[in-house]
């Protein structure tokens, strides 16, 4: 593992929080979508941000 500075760790922590929030928002939007195509798009965007979250989280291991 690469040793990260405190500033880098704080930046990753902030990015993780932002990505987590985006996942929650897009999942909520998908749940409330009346249009099937729109629902699918919101779920895809949520999955994309979950992938971002997972990649960032791996940087901490």
C-alpha distance (Angstrom), angle and dihedral (degrees) to the residues before:
residue distance angle dihedral
X1 . . .
X2 3.75 . .
X3 3.77 113.6 .
X4 3.77 109.7 -118.1
X5 3.77 125.5 -153.7
X6 3.79 120.8 -119.2
X7 3.81 89.2 -106.3
X8 3.81 91.4 52.7
X9 3.81 91.4 48.0
X10 3.80 91.2 50.2
X11 3.80 90.8 48.8
X12 3.80 91.3 51.1
X13 3.80 90.0 47.6
X14 3.82 90.5 52.5
X15 3.80 91.4 47.3
X16 3.81 91.1 49.4
X17 3.80 89.7 53.4
X18 3.79 91.7 49.1
X19 3.79 93.5 48.2
X20 3.81 91.4 46.8
X21 3.79 90.2 52.5
X22 3.81 91.7 49.2
X23 3.81 91.1 50.7
X24 3.81 90.5 52.2
X25 3.81 93.3 46.2
X26 3.80 95.4 49.3
X27 3.81 92.4 45.2
X28 3.81 88.8 51.9
X29 3.80 90.8 48.4
X30 3.82 89.9 49.9
X31 3.80 90.7 51.5
X32 3.80 91.3 53.5
X33 3.80 97.7 41.7
X34 3.79 114.8 115.6
X35 3.78 93.5 -168.7
X36 3.82 114.6 77.3
X37 3.80 93.6 -147.5
X38 3.80 92.0 50.4
X39 3.81 90.5 47.1
X40 3.80 90.0 53.5
X41 3.81 91.6 49.3
X42 3.80 92.0 50.6
X43 3.82 90.6 49.3
X44 3.82 90.2 49.8
X45 3.81 91.3 51.0
X46 3.81 90.6 48.2
X47 3.82 89.4 51.7
X48 3.81 90.6 49.5
X49 3.79 91.4 53.8
X50 3.81 90.6 45.0
X51 3.80 86.7 56.3
X52 3.81 90.0 51.6
X53 3.81 89.3 50.0
X54 3.81 91.9 50.0
X55 3.82 92.8 49.4
X56 3.79 92.0 49.8
X57 3.80 91.8 46.5
X58 3.81 90.1 53.7
X59 3.81 88.7 58.6
X60 3.80 87.3 65.8
X61 3.82 94.8 55.2
